[in-house]
């Protein structure tokens, strides 16, 4: 199903699900980059008209979303006065309305980018991690490190930043998962002169962190990790780059012992950007690769310690499908991505099990019309305010 209908490119979707309610956010390139949101109340069969939830500013990128009950949490990075900063937005009524947007990284003139968010089962602990450039002078090539902020009251207040990595060169591509008071972090780290996969764990909701563990090293670059957890079992996937890119997997039980790395994709294809989610009995994974011409989305699952076969999910006639994301609840698997099958980048959605009949979307109103009206109204209000201030200045001078 096509979810977005803007006249400009829609990219970088993220998805979260709570019961039968599915939430998707993405970045639209309209007006330099805005954050759009939509919701389905019936497990993906019908969708609300997309709305712009981010500020009417340039350069919003890389949104992520987490949900607990009616609380919906969204983060992204966008331009501030002198640098990119991490922004946070919260809804307490399931996405009907949104509280005022706020900045949760330091406004220090350094870039804070690529945020990832996770929320605890009780909805009180919200965890955000991102890549920060304020330490770039500590090494050459310039250094980037991971920073972290948390809220203990569902996003109402935030404690302040904590630096989680401290090594030369780049720390990049973080992902985060939470279960109870256990927070699991993975990232790609360049401290050895090439990228390797690292893992770090907090036992007390992010108050303190255990020592780092290197999960993948060697002569090849290891990049793009993702992490998920269920009942103390942690699963990590990533991409090993060589002449081709292969997806690998390791898992750890509650005892903390890690399995050996297992190759999940064929050496004859270039597999990119794996994303995983765990349920009680299995792990689900999506990624994209170009084995069939254009890039397409693929899926496989892990049951009782065994990975199944690859399943192709998209058929775009040699167009390209990118940026898959996955969420699971109530035995339904929800997938989102973006592709250009219709001549412009748009956000799409798919579910397993499939619907009895494919829903019709012909009654959707283009959300760009709503956005234009918001822009016109905002511009008019700002112009009226400016005129009033100018008249006030003239009166004071007289």
C-alpha positions in Angstrom: 0.0 0.0 0.0 1.2 3.5 -0.8 1.1 5.6 2.3 2.4 9.0 1.3 1.0 11.2 -1.5 3.1 14.4 -1.4 4.3 16.0 -4.7 7.9 15.9 -3.5 10.0 12.9 -2.3 9.0 11.1 0.9 11.8 9.1 2.5 13.3 7.6 5.7 10.2 6.1 7.2 10.1 4.6 10.7 7.3 2.4 12.2 5.9 1.5 15.6 2.9 -0.6 16.6 0.8 -1.0 19.8 -1.9 -3.7 19.4 -3.9 -2.9 16.3 -2.6 0.7 16.1 0.3 1.3 13.7 2.2 4.5 13.5 4.5 5.7 10.7 6.7 8.8 10.5 8.9 9.9 7.6 10.8 12.8 6.1 9.3 14.7 3.2 11.6 16.9 1.1 8.9 19.5 0.8 10.1 22.9 2.1 13.6 21.5 2.6 12.7 18.6 4.7 9.7 18.1 7.1 8.4 15.3 9.4 5.1 13.7 8.4 3.0 11.2 10.4 0.1 8.9 9.8 -1.7 6.2 11.8 -3.8 3.1 11.2 -6.3 2.1 13.9 -7.1 -1.3 12.3 -3.7 -3.0 12.0 -2.8 -1.3 8.7 -6.0 -1.8 6.7 -7.0 1.9 6.6 -4.8 5.0 7.2 -5.5 8.5 8.4 -4.5 11.4 6.2 -0.8 12.2 6.7 -0.1 15.4 8.7 3.0 17.4 9.2 4.0 17.2 12.9 7.5 18.7 12.8 8.3 22.5 12.9 8.0 24.4 9.7 11.8 24.6 9.3 14.4 23.5 6.8 16.4 20.3 6.9 14.5 17.7 9.1 16.1 14.3 8.7 16.2 10.7 10.0 13.0 10.5 12.1 12.5 7.6 14.5 9.4 6.6 16.6 8.5 4.6 19.7 5.1 4.0 21.2 3.6 2.8 24.5 -0.1 2.8 24.8 -1.4 6.3 23.7 2.0 7.8 24.2 3.8 8.3 20.9 7.5 9.5 20.9 9.2 10.9 17.8 12.8 12.2 17.4 14.7 13.6 14.4 17.6 16.0 13.7 17.3 19.3 11.9 19.1 22.5 11.4 19.4 24.9 14.3 21.0 28.4 14.1 24.5 27.0 13.6 24.3 23.2 13.6 22.0 20.1 13.5 20.3 19.2 16.8 18.1 16.4 18.0 14.4 17.3 18.4 11.7 15.4 20.3 8.0 15.4 20.0 5.4 13.6 22.1 1.7 12.8 21.7 -0.3 11.6 24.7 -3.5 10.8 22.8 -2.3 8.3 20.2 -1.2 10.8 17.7 -4.3 13.0 17.5 -2.5 16.0 18.9 1.2 16.8 19.7 2.8 18.6 22.6 5.3 21.4 21.9 8.5 20.2 20.2 11.7 20.5 22.2 15.5 20.1 21.7 17.1 17.3 23.7 20.7 17.7 22.5 22.9 20.7 23.6 22.7 23.8 21.4 26.4 24.1 21.2 27.1 24.7 17.5 28.1 21.1 16.9 26.1 18.6 14.9 24.0 16.0 16.7 22.5 13.6 14.2 20.9 10.2 13.5 18.9 9.8 16.8 17.3 6.5 17.8 14.6 6.1 20.4 13.2 3.3 22.6 10.6 3.3 25.4 10.2 0.9 28.3 7.2 -1.3 28.8 5.7 0.9 31.5 6.1 3.9 29.3 8.1 5.9 31.8 11.7 5.5 30.6 12.4 7.0 27.2 15.9 6.5 25.8 17.5 8.4 22.9 21.0 8.0 21.5 22.7 9.9 18.6 26.0 10.7 16.9 27.6 13.9 18.1 30.5 15.9 16.5 31.5 18.1 19.5 34.6 15.9 20.0 35.8 16.1 16.4 39.1 17.8 17.5 40.1 14.7 19.5 41.4 12.8 16.5 42.1 13.0 12.8 40.1 12.1 10.8 37.6 14.1 12.9 36.1 12.2 15.8 32.4 11.6 16.4 31.0 10.0 19.6 27.7 8.6 20.8 25.7 10.7 23.2 22.6 9.7 25.2 19.7 11.4 27.0 16.9 9.8 29.0 13.5 10.7 30.5 12.1 9.0 33.6 8.6 10.5 33.3 7.5 9.5 29.8 9.3 12.4 28.0 8.1 15.3 30.2 11.5 16.2 31.5 15.0 15.1 30.4 18.0 14.5 32.6 20.8 15.8 30.3 23.4 14.3 28.0 25.8 11.5 28.7 28.7 10.6 26.5 28.7 6.8 25.9 31.8 6.3 23.7 35.3 7.6 24.0 37.7 6.4 21.3 39.5 7.9 18.2 37.8 8.4 14.9 34.1 7.8 14.2 31.4 6.1 16.3 28.4 5.9 14.0 25.1 4.2 13.2 23.7 3.5 16.7 20.6 1.5 17.4 19.0 0.9 20.8 16.5 -1.6 22.4 15.1 -1.7 25.9 13.5 -4.4 28.0 12.5 -3.5 31.6 15.6 -1.8 33.1 17.9 -3.3 30.6 19.1 -1.0 27.7 21.0 -2.5 24.8 23.1 -0.4 22.5 25.0 -1.3 19.3 27.0 0.8 16.9 29.8 0.8 14.3 33.2 2.1 15.5 36.3 3.2 13.6 38.8 3.2 16.5 40.9 0.5 14.9 41.2 2.2 11.6 38.2 0.4 10.1 34.7 -0.1 11.3 33.8 -2.8 13.8 30.6 -3.6 15.6 30.4 -2.8 19.4 27.8 -3.4 22.0 27.1 -1.8 25.4 24.6 -2.6 28.1 22.9 -0.8 31.0 21.3 -2.8 33.8 19.6 0.2 35.5 17.7 2.1 32.8 20.7 4.0 31.5 22.0 5.3 34.9 25.3 3.5 34.4 26.7 1.4 31.6 28.7 -1.8 31.4 32.0 -2.1 29.5 32.0 -2.2 25.8 32.1 -5.6 23.9 33.4 -5.9 20.3 31.0 -8.2 18.5 32.6 -8.1 15.0 36.1 -7.2 13.9 38.7 -8.5 11.4 39.9 -7.3 8.1 36.6 -6.3 6.6 34.4 -3.3 7.5 31.4 -4.1 9.8 28.6 -1.5 9.6 24.9 -0.9 10.0 24.0 -2.8 13.2 20.6 -3.3 14.6 19.5 -4.8 18.0 16.4 -6.4 19.5 15.6 -8.2 22.8 13.0 -10.5 24.1 13.0 -12.2 27.5 16.7 -11.4 28.0 17.7 -12.8 24.7 19.6 -10.2 22.7 20.0 -10.4 18.9 22.3 -8.2 16.8 22.6 -8.1 13.0 25.0 -6.1 10.8 26.6 -5.9 7.4 30.1 -7.1 6.6 31.5 -5.3 3.6 33.8 -7.2 1.3 33.6 -7.7 -2.5 29.8 -8.1 -1.6 27.9 -7.1 1.5 26.6 -9.9 3.7 24.4 -9.8 6.8 25.6 -11.5 9.9 23.9 -12.4 13.2 25.0 -13.0 16.8 22.7 -13.5 19.9 23.2 -13.5 23.6 21.2 -15.2 26.3 20.5 -13.7 29.7 23.8 -15.2 30.9 25.7 -12.8 28.7 27.4 -15.4 26.5 27.4 -14.5 22.8 27.0 -17.0 20.0 29.5 -17.2 17.1 28.7 -15.0 14.1 26.4 -16.6 11.5 26.2 -15.4 7.9 22.5 -14.9 6.9 22.7 -13.9 3.2 24.3 -15.3 0.1 27.8 -14.1 -0.9 26.5 -13.6 -4.4 24.3 -10.6 -3.5 24.8 -7.3 -1.8 22.5 -7.1 1.2 22.1 -3.8 2.9 20.5 -2.3 6.0 19.1 -5.2 8.0 16.4 -4.4 10.6 15.2 -6.9 13.2 12.5 -7.3 15.9 12.0 -10.1 18.4 8.7 -11.7 19.5 8.1 -14.5 22.0 9.0 -17.3 19.6 11.0 -15.8 16.8 13.0 -13.0 15.3 11.9 -11.2 12.1 14.4 -9.4 9.8 14.0 -7.2 6.7 16.7 -5.7 4.4 17.1 -4.7 0.8 19.3 -6.1 -2.0 19.7 -6.0 -5.8 19.7 -9.7 -6.7 16.6 -9.3 -9.0 17.7 -6.2 -10.8 16.6 -3.1 -8.9 16.8 -3.1 -5.1 13.9 -4.9 -3.5 12.9 -5.6 0.1 13.4 -9.1 1.5 12.4 -10.9 4.8 13.4 -14.0 6.8 12.7 -15.2 10.3 14.6 -17.1 13.1 12.7 -19.8 14.9 14.1 -22.2 17.4 17.7 -21.2 16.6 17.3 -21.7 12.8 17.0 -19.0 10.1 14.4 -19.6 7.4 14.6 -18.9 3.7 14.6 -15.4 2.1 11.1 -14.1 1.1 10.9 -11.3 -1.5 8.4 -8.6 -0.4 8.4 -5.9 -3.1 8.1 -6.0 -6.9 8.8 -2.6 -8.4 9.8 -3.5 -12.0 13.5 -2.6 -11.6 12.8 0.5 -9.6 14.5 0.8 -6.2 13.1 0.0 -2.7 15.1 1.4 0.3 15.1 1.9 4.0 13.0 -1.0 5.3 11.7 -0.9 8.9 9.7 -3.5 10.8 7.4 -3.8 13.8 5.4 -6.7 15.2 2.5 -7.0 17.6 -0.6 -9.3 17.9 1.1 -11.8 15.5 1.0 -9.3 12.7 4.2 -8.2 11.0 4.3 -4.6 9.7 6.8 -3.4 7.2 7.5 0.1 5.8 10.0 1.4 3.2 10.2 4.0 0.4 10.6 3.4 -3.4 10.2 5.2 -6.7 7.9 2.9 -8.6 5.5 5.8 -9.3 8.3 8.1 -10.5 8.8 9.9 -7.2 10.0 8.6 -3.8 7.0 7.6 -1.7 6.4 5.6 1.5 4.9 2.2 1.3 3.5 -0.4 3.7 2.9 -4.1 3.8 1.6 -6.6 6.4 1.6 -10.3 7.2 -0.9 -11.8 7.3 -2.3 -10.0 4.2 -5.7 -8.5 4.1 -8.8 -10.2 2.7 -9.0 -7.4 0.1 -6.6 -4.6 -0.6 -8.0 -1.3 0.8 -8.7 1.6 -1.6 -6.8 4.8 -1.2 -8.5 6.9 -3.9 -10.3 9.0 -1.2 -7.0 10.3 0.3 -6.6 14.0 0.1 -3.1 15.2 -0.8 -1.6 16.4 2.5 0.6 18.9 0.6 -2.6 21.1 0.4 -2.9 21.1 4.1 0.8 22.0 4.5 0.6 24.8 2.0 -2.3 26.3 4.0 -0.3 26.0 7.2 2.6 27.7 5.5 0.4 30.5 4.0 -1.3 31.1 7.4 2.1 31.1 9.3 3.7 33.4 6.8 0.7 35.8 6.9 0.7 35.8 10.7 4.5 36.5 10.8 4.1 39.3 8.3 1.2 40.9 10.3 3.3 40.7 13.4 6.2 42.3 11.7 4.0 45.1 10.4 2.6 45.7 13.8 6.1 45.8 15.3 7.2 48.3 12.6 4.3 50.6 13.2 5.1 50.4 17.0 8.7 51.4 16.3 7.5 54.4 14.2 5.1 55.5 16.9 7.9 55.4 19.5 10.2 57.4 17.2 7.5 60.1 16.8 
